């Protein structure tokens, strides 16, 4: 039987080095660390905890990414968007293909939810299959009785 939930303690000291691409660094010597917490069976989505020390750098998103700032702050700017400071509790969404300039003010730690953005027709097919699975599950008698 599959577990409905999984839990794991993650100490910031347990994060592994995750160097920022050197050509992306604009200023300072930011040191990033990360740890994969979870990955879907199909490997199209994952949850990561990430931290970084002070510095300025560019970031290019090849996946959809939703983050929540857990500690510290960051100033983000992007084309067509003036610089804006984000801090603890702020949630930010980056679409696949987005580019942002990060200015980490001392230290930041975030929880990131990453997802491969499937082409529209493929997404419809996935939703249809999931709907059929749900209908099949609800039509089966419960084994808990």
N, C-alpha and C positions, 0 to 999 in steps of 0.2 A: 504494500500500500504506500502511496506517495504521501509525504509530509505536506500539510497545507501551508506551513510557514517555516521559514528558516531564520535563525538569528545568529549573529556573530558579533563579538566585541572587536572593535578596531581602535587601537591606540594610535594617535598621530605618529608616535615613534615607530610604528609598524609599517609605515609607508615606504615604498621603494623609490630610489632615484628615478625621475622621469624628465630628463633634460629637455629644455626647450630648444628647438632647432636654432643653432647659433646665428644663422642669417636673419632670424626673426627678431633678435634682441636689438633694441634701439638704445637703451641706456641701462647702466648698472650691471649687476651680476645675479639675476634672479635664479634661485635654485628651486626647482619644482620636484615634488614627490607625489606618488600616487599609489593607489591600490585598487584592484578590481574586486568589487564586493559580490557581484552577481552578473551572470550572463545567461540569456535565454537559450533554450535548447537549439533553436534555429540560428543562433549567433547573430541575430539582427538587432538586439538591444542589450544594453548593459548598464550597470550602476557602478560608478567610480567615486572614490573620495580622493580629492586632489588638494595640495597645498603649494604655496609659492611664497618665497621671500621677495623683498622689494625690488622693483625694477620696472622698466617699460619694454614692451614687446608687442609684435603683431601676432595675431592668431587667425588661422584659416580653418574653417569648419567643413569637414568632409562628411559629417553626419548631422542630423538634427540633434541639438543638445539643449536640455533644460537644466539650469543650475539653481541651487539655493545656497546663498552665502551663509556659512556656519560661524565664521570668525573673521575679523578684520574687515577691510574694505578695499575697493578697487574703483578706479575711474575708468570708464569705458567710453570710447568714441569710435564712430564708424562713419562712412561716407553718408552725408545727408543728416547726420545726427550730432548735435553738439556734445562735448564731454559731459558725462553725468556720473556722479558718485553713487555707488551701491554698497550696502553694508548688511549686517546680520539680519537674516530673515527675508531679504529681497530675493525674488525669483526672476530669472532672466531666461528668455528663449532665443536661441540662435538657429536659424534655418540652415540647411545644407547649402554650402556655397558662401555663407556670410564671412565677412572679414571684420575684425575688430582690433583696435589698439588697446591693450591693457596697460594700466599704470597701477601696479600694486604698491600701495602705500604702507610699506613695512612688512605686512604679512596678510595672506588671505587663505582661507580654507573653504572649500565648496564640496557639495555633494552634486554629482552630475549624472543625469539620466540621458544616455545616448541611444539613438535609434536610427537605423538605416531607413532612409526615405525611399520607399518602393514606388515605382512608376504607377500612375493612377489605375490603369487596367489591372495590374497585378494586385493592387490594394483591394479592388472590387472582388477579385477572385478569392483572395484570402478571407475577406469578410463573409462571402457566400459559403465557403467551406466551414468557417467557424459557426455560422448560423445553423448549418445542417448538423454539425456535431452537437450543438446545444439542443436542437430539436430531438435528436436521437437519444441524448442523455435523459431528457425530461420525459421521454416516452417509455423508458425502462423502469421496471419496478425497483423500489428502494431495497437495498440489501441490509439496511440498518435495523429492520424490524425483527 
